[in-house]
């Protein structure tokens, strides 16, 4: 019998495996993005975060709990940041990686399968850290 | 660092907290206020910006968007899964509007470390 946590993880994996034009259309209308996010962080809030962190092209940013790459891909596309985007579900990271390649952002965005509790990253590697509704 | 998080409103009764946790996203409960946890981890200049109103509006926009595209979503997700997800979003929206859940943008920084002296400023 699966536990609540297992069910929750499976549900997230199933969701990340879904790709459809209608979901993207709704996402554009609701949060102003098209990276397969289904949360509450709007494009305006991503811009607010970027302004508070003074993001620019020279910065290295860590996005914990990136899902399919929101807002990591947006930071790279809009501000030229180098971003490491990490999360646990591989299904979401795969979608994000494909999108990064498609948009020519794969030189700027790297995807890492890791939990925020045990990041395989050297301390002090980033100037900025972001997470949006991850913990939650 | 900047992050956005959903959390139960401070000062809820035990029954209200239970409803906030039930209707909120997974892991919505935290052991201590975020400001306190940030301070104990060494962060300074902590800013907390309430984005609950936008949270409620965004949640409603998801419900409206799904309603508008219901036929296509039934084909994609199936009736049961769609109804389940809509019900969850509506329950969360109600919890937000009843003041049980909040969403906050936190920004904070770690003091700079000077390698020569190993001192933070």
gemmi code that builds the backbone of each chain (N, CA, C; Angstrom):
import gemmi

chains = {
    "A": [
        ("UNK", (0.858, -1.204, 0.000), (0.000, 0.000, 0.000), (0.890, 1.249, 0.000)),
        ("UNK", (0.756, 2.138, -0.996), (1.616, 3.314, -1.024), (1.282, 4.303, 0.086)),
        ("UNK", (2.294, 4.971, 0.596), (2.067, 5.986, 1.618), (1.608, 7.271, 0.937)),
        ("UNK", (1.161, 8.224, 1.746), (0.744, 9.509, 1.193), (1.876, 10.194, 0.451)),
        ("UNK", (3.086, 10.080, 0.988), (4.227, 10.720, 0.346), (4.532, 10.055, -1.002)),
        ("UNK", (4.454, 8.715, -1.026), (4.703, 8.000, -2.287), (3.666, 8.379, -3.338)),
        ("UNK", (2.416, 8.462, -2.889), (1.337, 8.844, -3.820), (1.582, 10.238, -4.371)),
        ("UNK", (2.002, 11.132, -3.453), (2.249, 12.507, -3.851), (3.384, 12.572, -4.877)),
        ("UNK", (4.455, 11.808, -4.636), (5.587, 11.804, -5.574), (5.185, 11.219, -6.925)),
        ("UNK", (4.396, 10.146, -6.882), (3.967, 9.517, -8.134), (3.098, 10.484, -8.931)),
        ("UNK", (2.268, 11.209, -8.211), (1.377, 12.162, -8.864), (2.177, 13.270, -9.555)),
        ("UNK", (3.224, 13.707, -8.862), (4.078, 14.744, -9.460), (4.766, 14.191, -10.709)),
        ("UNK", (5.272, 12.958, -10.616), (5.943, 12.351, -11.777), (4.963, 12.218, -12.944)),
        ("UNK", (3.738, 11.776, -12.642), (2.729, 11.635, -13.697), (2.435, 12.983, -14.359)),
        ("UNK", (2.348, 14.013, -13.516), (2.041, 15.346, -14.039), (3.156, 15.821, -14.967)),
        ("UNK", (4.417, 15.619, -14.545), (5.544, 16.067, -15.367), (5.633, 15.292, -16.680)),
        ("UNK", (5.055, 14.087, -16.691), (5.065, 13.301, -17.920), (4.046, 13.792, -18.937)),
        ("UNK", (3.126, 14.651, -18.499), (2.087, 15.167, -19.398), (2.601, 16.381, -20.160)),
        ("UNK", (2.445, 16.361, -21.458), (2.769, 17.550, -22.247), (1.632, 17.766, -23.232)),
        ("UNK", (1.073, 18.951, -23.225), (-0.004, 19.210, -24.184), (-0.129, 20.704, -24.423)),
        ("UNK", (-0.612, 21.020, -25.609), (-0.768, 22.424, -25.981), (-1.770, 23.139, -25.082)),
        ("UNK", (-2.819, 22.411, -24.679), (-3.850, 23.082, -23.874), (-3.294, 23.465, -22.495)),
        ("UNK", (-2.440, 22.609, -21.933), (-1.847, 22.959, -20.632), (-0.955, 24.194, -20.761)),
        ("UNK", (-0.220, 24.259, -21.856), (0.657, 25.426, -22.081), (-0.184, 26.688, -22.261)),
        ("UNK", (-1.294, 26.549, -22.986), (-2.168, 27.704, -23.211), (-2.718, 28.236, -21.877)),
        ("UNK", (-3.153, 27.325, -21.017), (-3.687, 27.749, -19.717), (-2.575, 28.377, -18.871)),
        ("UNK", (-1.403, 27.757, -18.904), (-0.261, 28.281, -18.132), (0.088, 29.713, -18.566)),
        ("UNK", (0.049, 29.947, -19.881), (0.346, 31.303, -20.380), (-0.675, 32.302, -19.832)),
        ("UNK", (-1.943, 31.878, -19.845), (-3.011, 32.776, -19.376), (-2.892, 33.037, -17.871)),
        ("UNK", (-2.521, 31.989, -17.113), (-2.579, 32.101, -15.650), (-1.315, 32.741, -15.073)),
        ("UNK", (-0.156, 32.228, -15.460), (1.072, 32.755, -14.829), (2.009, 33.472, -15.794)),
        ("UNK", (1.670, 33.440, -17.069), (2.501, 34.166, -18.029), (3.769, 33.427, -18.411)),
        ("UNK", (3.770, 32.117, -18.206), (4.939, 31.330, -18.590), (4.526, 30.174, -19.483)),
        ("UNK", (5.503, 29.477, -20.031), (5.183, 28.312, -20.856), (6.218, 27.209, -20.668)),
        ("UNK", (6.630, 27.034, -19.420), (7.625, 26.000, -19.104), (7.015, 24.770, -18.432)),
        ("UNK", (5.705, 24.665, -18.461), (5.079, 23.490, -17.863), (4.876, 23.620, -16.367)),
        ("UNK", (4.892, 24.844, -15.861), (4.643, 25.044, -14.428), (3.144, 24.993, -14.159)),
        ("UNK", (2.796, 24.545, -12.955), (1.378, 24.547, -12.594), (1.177, 25.121, -11.192)),
        ("UNK", (2.127, 25.972, -10.783), (2.057, 26.564, -9.452), (1.523, 27.987, -9.494)),
        ("UNK", (2.093, 28.827, -8.650), (1.511, 30.159, -8.429), (2.488, 31.289, -8.707)),
        ("UNK", (3.691, 30.934, -9.115), (4.692, 31.980, -9.335), (4.526, 32.557, -10.730)),
        ("UNK", (4.003, 33.772, -10.764), (3.716, 34.431, -12.032), (4.990, 35.030, -12.621)),
        ("UNK", (4.900, 35.380, -13.884), (6.043, 36.027, -14.533), (6.395, 37.331, -13.802)),
        ("UNK", (5.377, 38.056, -13.351), (5.644, 39.307, -12.619), (6.423, 39.020, -11.339)),
        ("UNK", (6.113, 37.923, -10.676), (6.839, 37.581, -9.440), (8.265, 37.121, -9.748)),
        ("UNK", (8.444, 36.450, -10.866), (9.804, 36.065, -11.283), (10.634, 37.329, -11.515)),
        ("UNK", (10.026, 38.322, -12.164), (10.740, 39.579, -12.396), (11.040, 40.299, -11.081)),
        ("UNK", (10.101, 40.206, -10.140), (10.302, 40.811, -8.819), (11.493, 40.145, -8.106)),
        ("UNK", (11.524, 38.820, -8.146), (12.637, 38.077, -7.533), (13.955, 38.482, -8.201)),
        ("UNK", (13.936, 38.537, -9.523), (15.161, 38.894, -10.261), (15.651, 40.282, -9.859)),
        ("UNK", (14.714, 41.212, -9.689), (15.101, 42.574, -9.301), (15.674, 42.590, -7.896)),
        ("UNK", (15.067, 41.850, -6.989), (15.558, 41.818, -5.599), (16.947, 41.196, -5.518)),
        ("UNK", (17.205, 40.224, -6.387), (18.514, 39.560, -6.383), (19.514, 40.270, -7.297)),
        ("UNK", (19.042, 41.299, -7.974), (19.867, 42.065, -8.921), (20.545, 41.123, -9.918)),
        ("UNK", (19.748, 40.256, -10.509), (20.308, 39.275, -11.434), (20.857, 39.953, -12.673)),
        ("UNK", (21.999, 39.463, -13.115), (22.549, 39.915, -14.393), (23.341, 38.778, -15.015)),
        ("UNK", (23.899, 39.053, -16.162), (24.541, 38.015, -16.955), (25.744, 37.359, -16.318)),
        ("UNK", (26.320, 37.992, -15.312), (27.497, 37.386, -14.710), (27.195, 36.473, -13.539)),
        ("UNK", (25.942, 36.379, -13.193), (25.636, 35.682, -11.938), (25.355, 34.198, -12.116)),
        ("UNK", (25.718, 33.460, -11.079), (25.418, 32.017, -11.034), (24.279, 31.828, -10.032)),
        ("UNK", (23.225, 31.217, -10.508), (21.991, 31.101, -9.718), (21.648, 29.625, -9.519)),
        ("UNK", (21.216, 29.298, -8.329), (20.732, 27.948, -8.040), (19.219, 27.998, -7.863)),
        ("UNK", (18.513, 27.216, -8.668), (17.046, 27.120, -8.552), (16.717, 25.754, -7.963)),
        ("UNK", (16.280, 25.751, -6.725), (15.948, 24.488, -6.042), (14.462, 24.183, -6.254)),
        ("UNK", (14.180, 22.974, -6.667), (12.781, 22.589, -6.907), (12.264, 23.167, -8.199)),
        ("UNK", (13.048, 23.050, -9.233), (12.746, 23.727, -10.506), (11.606, 23.094, -11.286)),
        ("UNK", (11.267, 21.852, -10.985), (10.209, 21.195, -11.761), (10.654, 20.986, -13.193)),
        ("UNK", (9.959, 21.655, -14.124), (10.327, 21.579, -15.543), (11.192, 22.771, -15.959)),
        ("UNK", (11.674, 23.527, -14.967), (12.596, 24.607, -15.319), (12.064, 26.014, -15.132)),
        ("UNK", (11.025, 26.123, -14.308), (10.474, 27.458, -14.005), (10.823, 27.804, -12.562)),
        ("UNK", (11.545, 28.897, -12.311), (11.878, 29.975, -13.238), (13.293, 29.922, -13.810)),
        ("UNK", (14.002, 28.803, -13.660), (15.403, 28.742, -14.093), (15.588, 29.187, -15.546)),
        ("UNK", (14.773, 28.637, -16.434), (14.934, 28.951, -17.855), (14.641, 30.427, -18.138)),
        ("UNK", (13.707, 30.962, -17.370), (13.360, 32.376, -17.536), (14.536, 33.272, -17.115)),
        ("UNK", (15.197, 32.913, -16.023), (16.361, 33.699, -15.574), (17.460, 33.688, -16.638)),
        ("UNK", (17.680, 32.530, -17.243), (18.722, 32.436, -18.277), (18.320, 33.222, -19.522)),
        ("UNK", (17.067, 33.044, -19.947), (16.609, 33.692, -21.180), (16.533, 35.209, -21.036)),
        ("UNK", (16.057, 35.670, -19.890), (15.797, 37.101, -19.737), (16.987, 37.885, -19.186)),
        ("UNK", (17.821, 37.231, -18.381), (18.894, 37.970, -17.715), (20.282, 37.425, -18.051)),
        ("UNK", (20.327, 36.314, -18.784), (21.620, 35.749, -19.167), (22.367, 35.089, -18.028)),
        ("UNK", (21.674, 34.767, -16.939), (22.336, 34.122, -15.795), (22.730, 32.692, -16.156)),
        ("UNK", (23.757, 32.206, -15.459), (24.057, 30.770, -15.530), (23.310, 30.119, -14.368)),
        ("UNK", (22.508, 29.153, -14.676), (21.614, 28.600, -13.662), (21.814, 27.094, -13.530)),
        ("UNK", (21.887, 26.633, -12.299), (21.776, 25.201, -12.030), (20.376, 24.979, -11.493)),
        ("UNK", (19.631, 24.119, -12.191), (18.232, 23.870, -11.845), (18.140, 22.462, -11.281)),
        ("UNK", (17.718, 22.355, -10.047), (17.696, 21.009, -9.459), (16.310, 20.649, -8.927)),
        ("UNK", (16.060, 19.382, -8.930), (14.809, 18.842, -8.390), (14.960, 17.329, -8.308)),
        ("UNK", (13.976, 16.691, -7.720), (14.047, 15.230, -7.573), (13.410, 14.486, -8.757)),
        ("UNK", (12.199, 14.858, -9.187), (11.583, 14.063, -10.265), (12.331, 14.216, -11.602)),
        ("UNK", (12.861, 13.122, -12.090), (13.605, 13.122, -13.351), (12.712, 13.557, -14.512)),
        ("UNK", (11.432, 13.170, -14.436), (10.512, 13.461, -15.547), (10.444, 14.965, -15.843)),
        ("UNK", (10.435, 15.770, -14.785), (10.393, 17.217, -14.970), (11.704, 17.750, -15.520)),
        ("UNK", (12.807, 17.239, -15.004), (14.125, 17.706, -15.451), (14.337, 17.388, -16.937)),
        ("UNK", (13.840, 16.232, -17.361), (13.996, 15.860, -18.775), (13.262, 16.853, -19.681)),
        ("UNK", (12.067, 17.243, -19.251), (11.314, 18.226, -20.046), (12.078, 19.553, -20.074)),
        ("UNK", (12.604, 19.950, -18.920), (13.366, 21.197, -18.844), (14.612, 21.167, -19.715)),
        ("UNK", (15.305, 20.033, -19.713), (16.521, 19.907, -20.531), (16.195, 20.018, -22.017)),
        ("UNK", (15.115, 19.367, -22.416), (14.723, 19.454, -23.837), (14.386, 20.893, -24.214)),
        ("UNK", (13.698, 21.569, -23.307), (13.326, 22.955, -23.581), (14.569, 23.844, -23.649)),
        ("UNK", (15.521, 23.602, -22.759), (16.763, 24.388, -22.773), (17.493, 24.215, -24.101)),
        ("UNK", (17.564, 22.981, -24.587), (18.221, 22.723, -25.879), (17.446, 23.411, -27.005)),
        ("UNK", (16.144, 23.279, -26.968), (15.294, 23.871, -28.008), (15.473, 25.386, -28.071)),
        ("UNK", (15.572, 26.010, -26.906), (15.674, 27.471, -26.844), (17.115, 27.964, -26.895)),
        ("UNK", (18.067, 27.049, -27.059), (19.477, 27.450, -27.117), (20.010, 27.943, -25.783)),
        ("UNK", (19.424, 27.440, -24.696), (19.845, 27.881, -23.359), (20.675, 26.819, -22.638)),
        ("UNK", (20.999, 25.730, -23.328), (21.687, 24.635, -22.636), (23.106, 24.985, -22.218)),
        ("UNK", (23.685, 26.054, -22.782), (25.004, 26.500, -22.302), (24.865, 27.245, -20.973)),
        ("UNK", (23.687, 27.752, -20.718), (23.492, 28.561, -19.505), (22.809, 27.800, -18.374)),
        ("UNK", (22.034, 26.804, -18.709), (21.246, 26.097, -17.685), (21.650, 24.630, -17.620)),
        ("UNK", (22.035, 24.195, -16.434), (22.329, 22.781, -16.214), (21.297, 22.202, -15.259)),
        ("UNK", (20.923, 20.959, -15.480), (19.896, 20.324, -14.641), (20.538, 19.240, -13.786)),
        ("UNK", (20.207, 19.237, -12.521), (20.790, 18.284, -11.576), (19.660, 17.589, -10.819)),
        ("UNK", (19.695, 16.259, -10.812), (18.699, 15.499, -10.045), (19.206, 15.380, -8.616)),
        ("UNK", (18.630, 16.157, -7.730), (19.084, 16.149, -6.338), (18.031, 16.771, -5.444)),
        ("UNK", (18.039, 16.325, -4.210), (17.151, 16.914, -3.214), (17.816, 18.158, -2.633)),
        ("UNK", (17.010, 19.136, -2.291), (17.546, 20.339, -1.646), (18.196, 20.044, -0.307)),
        ("UNK", (17.881, 18.881, 0.264), (18.457, 18.521, 1.565), (19.877, 17.988, 1.438)),
        ("UNK", (20.265, 17.579, 0.234), (21.603, 16.997, 0.050), (22.119, 17.357, -1.336)),
        ("UNK", (22.469, 18.606, -1.523), (22.883, 19.067, -2.846), (24.330, 18.654, -3.127)),
        ("UNK", (24.599, 18.076, -4.283), (25.966, 17.669, -4.621), (26.748, 18.835, -5.228)),
        ("UNK", (26.720, 19.965, -4.568), (27.303, 21.192, -5.115), (28.220, 21.813, -4.066)),
        ("UNK", (29.324, 22.385, -4.543), (30.279, 22.978, -3.614), (29.683, 24.246, -2.979)),
        ("UNK", (29.923, 24.389, -1.692), (29.426, 25.575, -0.982), (30.050, 26.834, -1.591)),
        ("UNK", (29.268, 27.866, -1.717), (29.785, 29.124, -2.247), (29.849, 29.160, -3.764)),
        ("UNK", (29.185, 28.224, -4.440), (29.238, 28.181, -5.910), (28.282, 29.169, -6.571)),
        ("UNK", (27.416, 29.762, -5.797), (26.354, 30.586, -6.388), (26.273, 31.955, -5.706)),
        ("UNK", (25.900, 32.923, -6.510), (25.662, 34.262, -5.939), (24.218, 34.424, -5.510)),
        ("UNK", (23.346, 33.602, -6.063), (21.925, 33.740, -5.720), (21.251, 32.374, -5.682)),
        ("UNK", (20.297, 32.280, -4.790), (19.536, 31.035, -4.626), (18.049, 31.370, -4.649)),
        ("UNK", (17.306, 30.528, -5.354), (15.868, 30.772, -5.516), (15.109, 29.474, -5.299)),
        ("UNK", (13.959, 29.551, -4.659), (13.006, 28.447, -4.797), (11.600, 29.003, -4.671)),
        ("UNK", (10.706, 28.393, -5.420), (9.347, 28.921, -5.478), (8.353, 27.808, -5.172)),
        ("UNK", (7.714, 27.930, -4.026), (6.699, 26.960, -3.585), (7.233, 25.539, -3.583)),
        ("UNK", (8.449, 25.399, -3.124), (9.086, 24.079, -3.163), (8.847, 23.321, -1.880)),
        ("UNK", (8.904, 23.998, -0.759), (8.977, 23.261, 0.521), (7.691, 23.170, 1.356)),
        ("UNK", (6.597, 23.738, 1.335), (6.103, 24.458, 0.221), (6.050, 25.937, 0.584)),
    ],
    "B": [
        ("UNK", (19.402, 35.471, -1.442), (18.422, 34.421, -1.656), (17.027, 35.032, -1.703)),
        ("UNK", (16.199, 34.467, -2.563), (14.794, 34.874, -2.569), (13.951, 33.631, -2.812)),
        ("UNK", (12.901, 33.519, -2.082), (12.017, 32.371, -2.298), (10.583, 32.746, -1.945)),
        ("UNK", (9.667, 31.995, -2.535), (8.254, 32.196, -2.238), (7.729, 30.919, -1.617)),
        ("UNK", (6.979, 31.069, -0.559), (6.474, 29.875, 0.116), (5.043, 30.085, 0.614)),
        ("UNK", (4.321, 28.997, 0.646), (2.950, 28.998, 1.168), (3.009, 28.456, 2.593)),
        ("UNK", (2.279, 29.088, 3.497), (2.360, 28.657, 4.899), (1.054, 28.976, 5.615)),
        ("UNK", (0.768, 28.252, 6.701), (-0.421, 28.601, 7.477), (-0.258, 29.987, 8.097)),
        ("UNK", (-1.347, 30.689, 8.218), (-1.332, 32.001, 8.874), (-0.928, 31.812, 10.345)),
        ("UNK", (-0.152, 32.749, 10.846), (0.238, 32.649, 12.265), (-0.974, 32.891, 13.164)),
        ("UNK", (-0.974, 32.229, 14.309), (-2.003, 32.461, 15.312), (-3.299, 31.701, 15.092)),
        ("UNK", (-3.276, 30.691, 14.241), (-4.495, 29.906, 14.019), (-4.772, 29.006, 15.222)),
        ("UNK", (-6.044, 28.698, 15.428), (-6.396, 27.695, 16.435), (-5.975, 26.317, 15.908)),
        ("UNK", (-6.006, 25.323, 16.789), (-5.617, 23.965, 16.372), (-6.517, 23.468, 15.242)),
        ("UNK", (-7.813, 23.749, 15.353), (-8.756, 23.294, 14.316), (-8.493, 24.011, 12.989)),
        ("UNK", (-8.214, 25.312, 13.078), (-7.932, 26.072, 11.847), (-6.637, 25.594, 11.201)),
        ("UNK", (-5.635, 25.337, 12.041), (-4.352, 24.857, 11.514), (-4.539, 23.523, 10.795)),
        ("UNK", (-5.354, 22.682, 11.374), (-5.626, 21.373, 10.753), (-6.260, 21.564, 9.372)),
        ("UNK", (-7.190, 22.509, 9.281), (-7.831, 22.780, 7.986), (-6.844, 23.391, 6.994)),
        ("UNK", (-5.963, 24.256, 7.497), (-4.955, 24.871, 6.619), (-4.049, 23.788, 6.034)),
        ("UNK", (-3.639, 22.852, 6.882), (-2.742, 21.777, 6.428), (-3.478, 20.850, 5.465)),
        ("UNK", (-4.729, 20.557, 5.787), (-5.520, 19.653, 4.936), (-5.741, 20.244, 3.538)),
        ("UNK", (-6.017, 21.536, 3.485), (-6.347, 22.163, 2.202), (-5.161, 22.825, 1.517)),
        ("UNK", (-4.036, 22.911, 2.218), (-2.848, 23.513, 1.618), (-2.063, 22.504, 0.811)),
        ("UNK", (-0.988, 22.952, 0.180), (-0.152, 22.021, -0.578), (0.620, 21.105, 0.372)),
        ("UNK", (1.218, 20.015, -0.133), (2.018, 19.141, 0.737), (3.145, 19.944, 1.391)),
        ("UNK", (3.502, 19.576, 2.584), (4.618, 20.207, 3.313), (4.346, 21.673, 3.641)),
        ("UNK", (3.085, 22.033, 3.796), (2.787, 23.450, 4.036), (3.150, 23.875, 5.462)),
        ("UNK", (3.197, 22.915, 6.348), (3.472, 23.247, 7.744), (4.984, 23.372, 7.973)),
        ("UNK", (5.388, 24.360, 8.733), (6.803, 24.516, 9.071), (6.952, 24.532, 10.587)),
        ("UNK", (8.104, 24.069, 11.061), (8.323, 23.967, 12.505), (8.373, 25.321, 13.193)),
        ("UNK", (8.841, 26.331, 12.446), (9.009, 27.663, 13.038), (8.738, 28.700, 11.954)),
        ("UNK", (8.469, 29.934, 12.345), (8.298, 30.985, 11.333), (9.546, 31.100, 10.451)),
        ("UNK", (9.329, 31.392, 9.182), (10.461, 31.437, 8.246), (11.494, 32.492, 8.636)),
        ("UNK", (11.021, 33.630, 9.146), (11.971, 34.681, 9.564), (12.938, 34.124, 10.614)),
        ("UNK", (12.366, 33.336, 11.532), (13.173, 32.761, 12.613), (14.191, 31.754, 12.057)),
        ("UNK", (13.728, 30.923, 11.126), (14.636, 29.917, 10.551), (15.741, 30.592, 9.740)),
        ("UNK", (15.391, 31.651, 9.013), (16.411, 32.361, 8.233), (17.452, 32.990, 9.153)),
        ("UNK", (16.973, 33.599, 10.224), (17.906, 34.235, 11.171), (18.819, 33.185, 11.807)),
        ("UNK", (18.258, 32.042, 12.173), (19.086, 31.015, 12.825), (20.098, 30.413, 11.857)),
        ("UNK", (19.818, 30.516, 10.538), (20.764, 30.009, 9.539), (21.796, 31.069, 9.144)),
        ("UNK", (21.718, 32.250, 9.746), (22.724, 33.287, 9.497), (22.352, 34.305, 8.447)),
        ("UNK", (21.126, 34.261, 7.955), (20.712, 35.254, 6.953), (20.396, 36.582, 7.635)),
        ("UNK", (20.669, 37.648, 6.937), (20.374, 38.985, 7.444), (19.541, 39.757, 6.422)),
        ("UNK", (19.118, 40.954, 6.814), (18.313, 41.814, 5.938), (17.104, 41.072, 5.368)),
        ("UNK", (16.421, 40.351, 6.240), (15.280, 39.541, 5.801), (14.089, 40.454, 5.484)),
        ("UNK", (13.571, 40.291, 4.290), (12.351, 41.009, 3.893), (11.250, 39.985, 3.662)),
        ("UNK", (10.052, 40.270, 4.115), (8.911, 39.380, 3.884), (7.814, 40.180, 3.187)),
        ("UNK", (7.492, 39.790, 1.982), (6.484, 40.507, 1.190), (5.273, 39.596, 1.019)),
        ("UNK", (4.149, 40.040, 1.524), (2.918, 39.248, 1.451), (2.381, 39.237, 0.016)),
        ("UNK", (2.272, 38.054, -0.565), (1.726, 37.927, -1.925), (0.471, 37.042, -1.918)),
        ("UNK", (-0.240, 37.086, -0.794), (-1.419, 36.223, -0.640), (-2.546, 36.607, -1.593)),
        ("UNK", (-2.740, 37.889, -1.805), (-3.823, 38.312, -2.707), (-3.582, 37.774, -4.115)),
        ("UNK", (-2.349, 37.901, -4.581), (-2.014, 37.372, -5.911), (-2.161, 35.849, -5.934)),
        ("UNK", (-1.827, 35.209, -4.819), (-1.966, 33.742, -4.692), (-3.419, 33.336, -4.903)),
        ("UNK", (-4.322, 34.025, -4.242), (-5.740, 33.723, -4.374), (-6.210, 33.935, -5.820)),
        ("UNK", (-5.761, 35.038, -6.411), (-6.164, 35.340, -7.792), (-5.626, 34.288, -8.766)),
        ("UNK", (-4.370, 33.866, -8.530), (-3.764, 32.869, -9.425), (-4.473, 31.529, -9.287)),
        ("UNK", (-4.796, 31.181, -8.044), (-5.508, 29.921, -7.826), (-6.851, 29.947, -8.564)),
        ("UNK", (-7.563, 31.059, -8.468), (-8.851, 31.179, -9.159), (-8.655, 31.133, -10.676)),
        ("UNK", (-7.559, 31.742, -11.137), (-7.291, 31.748, -12.583), (-7.042, 30.326, -13.098)),
        ("UNK", (-6.375, 29.485, -12.290), (-6.206, 28.082, -12.698), (-7.572, 27.395, -12.807)),
        ("UNK", (-8.416, 27.614, -11.813), (-9.747, 26.984, -11.831), (-10.519, 27.452, -13.067)),
        ("UNK", (-10.471, 28.756, -13.331), (-11.185, 29.307, -14.496), (-10.618, 28.754, -15.805)),
        ("UNK", (-9.290, 28.688, -15.866), (-8.635, 28.182, -17.083), (-9.002, 26.737, -17.342)),
        ("UNK", (-9.034, 25.950, -16.295), (-9.408, 24.539, -16.456), (-10.875, 24.406, -16.861)),
        ("UNK", (-11.710, 25.269, -16.291), (-13.135, 25.216, -16.634), (-13.320, 25.551, -18.120)),
        ("UNK", (-12.590, 26.575, -18.548), (-12.698, 27.037, -19.931), (-12.265, 25.950, -20.932)),
        ("UNK", (-11.296, 25.150, -20.523), (-10.753, 24.113, -21.431), (-11.144, 22.712, -20.963)),
        ("UNK", (-12.278, 22.627, -20.293), (-12.668, 21.379, -19.632), (-12.718, 20.177, -20.586)),
        ("UNK", (-13.293, 20.363, -21.777), (-13.433, 19.220, -22.694), (-12.072, 18.652, -23.080)),
        ("UNK", (-11.131, 19.555, -23.374), (-9.787, 19.091, -23.761), (-9.083, 18.426, -22.578)),
        ("UNK", (-9.305, 18.963, -21.380), (-8.635, 18.413, -20.201), (-9.220, 17.056, -19.794)),
        ("UNK", (-10.497, 16.868, -20.035), (-11.086, 15.556, -19.750), (-10.425, 14.508, -20.652)),
        ("UNK", (-10.212, 14.863, -21.923), (-9.535, 13.934, -22.838), (-8.117, 13.639, -22.359)),
        ("UNK", (-7.470, 14.647, -21.799), (-6.064, 14.494, -21.395), (-5.919, 13.778, -20.054)),
        ("UNK", (-6.730, 14.187, -19.086), (-6.543, 13.702, -17.710), (-7.570, 12.650, -17.283)),
        ("UNK", (-8.724, 12.678, -17.920), (-9.835, 11.851, -17.461), (-10.701, 12.657, -16.503)),
        ("UNK", (-11.968, 12.320, -16.460), (-12.920, 13.084, -15.648), (-12.562, 13.061, -14.168)),
        ("UNK", (-12.230, 11.892, -13.665), (-11.972, 11.753, -12.229), (-10.786, 12.618, -11.796)),
        ("UNK", (-9.674, 12.499, -12.516), (-8.461, 13.246, -12.142), (-8.700, 14.750, -12.241)),
        ("UNK", (-9.417, 15.176, -13.279), (-9.676, 16.603, -13.451), (-10.549, 17.125, -12.306)),
        ("UNK", (-11.613, 16.388, -11.994), (-12.507, 16.826, -10.916), (-11.752, 16.874, -9.578)),
        ("UNK", (-10.891, 15.891, -9.364), (-10.103, 15.844, -8.123), (-9.195, 17.069, -8.017)),
        ("UNK", (-8.520, 17.385, -9.110), (-7.597, 18.533, -9.098), (-8.359, 19.854, -8.945)),
        ("UNK", (-9.509, 19.952, -9.613), (-10.309, 21.180, -9.481), (-10.788, 21.352, -8.041)),
        ("UNK", (-11.224, 20.248, -7.449), (-11.708, 20.316, -6.068), (-10.584, 20.741, -5.115)),
        ("UNK", (-9.387, 20.238, -5.356), (-8.251, 20.625, -4.500), (-7.956, 22.109, -4.623)),
        ("UNK", (-7.971, 22.596, -5.854), (-7.670, 24.024, -6.042), (-8.769, 24.887, -5.409)),
        ("UNK", (-10.015, 24.447, -5.544), (-11.104, 25.236, -4.959), (-11.030, 25.218, -3.432)),
        ("UNK", (-10.668, 24.070, -2.873), (-10.538, 23.978, -1.410), (-9.401, 24.877, -0.929)),
        ("UNK", (-8.315, 24.900, -1.694), (-7.193, 25.761, -1.293), (-7.579, 27.235, -1.413)),
        ("UNK", (-8.300, 27.551, -2.480), (-8.742, 28.940, -2.657), (-9.617, 29.358, -1.464)),
        ("UNK", (-10.510, 28.472, -1.033), (-11.368, 28.796, 0.114), (-10.527, 29.005, 1.370)),
        ("UNK", (-9.522, 28.144, 1.555), (-8.655, 28.280, 2.735), (-7.886, 29.597, 2.705)),
        ("UNK", (-7.487, 30.019, 1.517), (-6.786, 31.312, 1.395), (-7.745, 32.434, 1.790)),
        ("UNK", (-8.941, 32.378, 1.200), (-9.894, 33.467, 1.422), (-10.432, 33.499, 2.851)),
        ("UNK", (-10.369, 32.353, 3.537), (-10.770, 32.321, 4.955), (-9.626, 32.763, 5.865)),
        ("UNK", (-8.488, 33.077, 5.273), (-7.358, 33.560, 6.072), (-6.530, 32.459, 6.708)),
        ("UNK", (-6.668, 31.227, 6.218), (-5.929, 30.112, 6.823), (-4.543, 29.938, 6.202)),
        ("UNK", (-4.426, 30.310, 4.945), (-3.150, 30.128, 4.229), (-2.638, 31.465, 3.721)),
        ("UNK", (-1.346, 31.613, 3.767), (-0.728, 32.813, 3.220), (0.407, 32.398, 2.283)),
        ("UNK", (0.808, 33.334, 1.456), (1.970, 33.100, 0.575), (2.871, 34.316, 0.696)),
        ("UNK", (4.140, 34.068, 0.927), (5.066, 35.163, 1.209), (6.331, 35.023, 0.371)),
        ("UNK", (6.785, 36.163, -0.144), (8.078, 36.214, -0.830), (9.106, 36.683, 0.196)),
        ("UNK", (10.096, 35.858, 0.449), (11.173, 36.231, 1.363), (12.433, 36.542, 0.561)),
        ("UNK", (13.117, 37.581, 0.968), (14.430, 37.891, 0.393), (15.377, 38.098, 1.563)),
        ("UNK", (16.568, 37.585, 1.443), (17.537, 37.697, 2.543), (18.932, 37.508, 1.976)),
        ("UNK", (19.926, 37.853, 2.758), (21.288, 37.629, 2.282), (22.183, 37.125, 3.399)),
        ("UNK", (23.235, 36.482, 2.981), (24.257, 36.003, 3.920), (25.341, 37.072, 3.960)),
        ("UNK", (25.853, 37.425, 5.129), (26.929, 38.422, 5.166), (28.120, 37.955, 4.338)),
        ("UNK", (28.803, 38.924, 3.693), (29.981, 38.569, 2.900), (31.053, 37.985, 3.800)),
        ("UNK", (31.789, 37.012, 3.252), (32.880, 36.408, 4.018), (34.203, 36.913, 3.447)),
        ("UNK", (35.039, 37.456, 4.304), (36.353, 37.937, 3.869), (37.376, 36.837, 4.086)),
        ("UNK", (37.924, 36.368, 2.972), (38.850, 35.234, 3.039), (40.083, 35.553, 3.890)),
        ("UNK", (40.519, 36.816, 3.848), (41.758, 37.161, 4.564), (41.601, 37.036, 6.073)),
        ("UNK", (40.441, 37.393, 6.564), (40.250, 37.361, 8.016), (39.260, 36.292, 8.461)),
        ("UNK", (38.586, 35.682, 7.473), (37.566, 34.706, 7.838), (36.414, 35.338, 8.594)),
        ("UNK", (36.248, 36.646, 8.382), (35.201, 37.375, 9.096), (34.049, 37.685, 8.160)),
        ("UNK", (32.882, 37.688, 8.726), (31.727, 38.106, 7.940), (31.414, 39.550, 8.222)),
        ("UNK", (30.895, 40.235, 7.242), (30.434, 41.593, 7.507), (29.038, 41.786, 6.965)),
    ],
}
model = gemmi.Model(1)
for chain_id, residues in chains.items():
    chain = gemmi.Chain(chain_id)
    for i, (resn, *xyz) in enumerate(residues, 1):
        res = gemmi.Residue()
        res.name, res.seqid = resn, gemmi.SeqId(i, " ")
        for name, pos in zip(("N", "CA", "C"), xyz):
            atom = gemmi.Atom()
            atom.name, atom.element = name, gemmi.Element(name[0])
            atom.pos, atom.b_iso = gemmi.Position(*pos), 0.0
            res.add_atom(atom)
        chain.add_residue(res)
    model.add_chain(chain)
structure = gemmi.Structure()
structure.add_model(model)
structure.setup_entities()
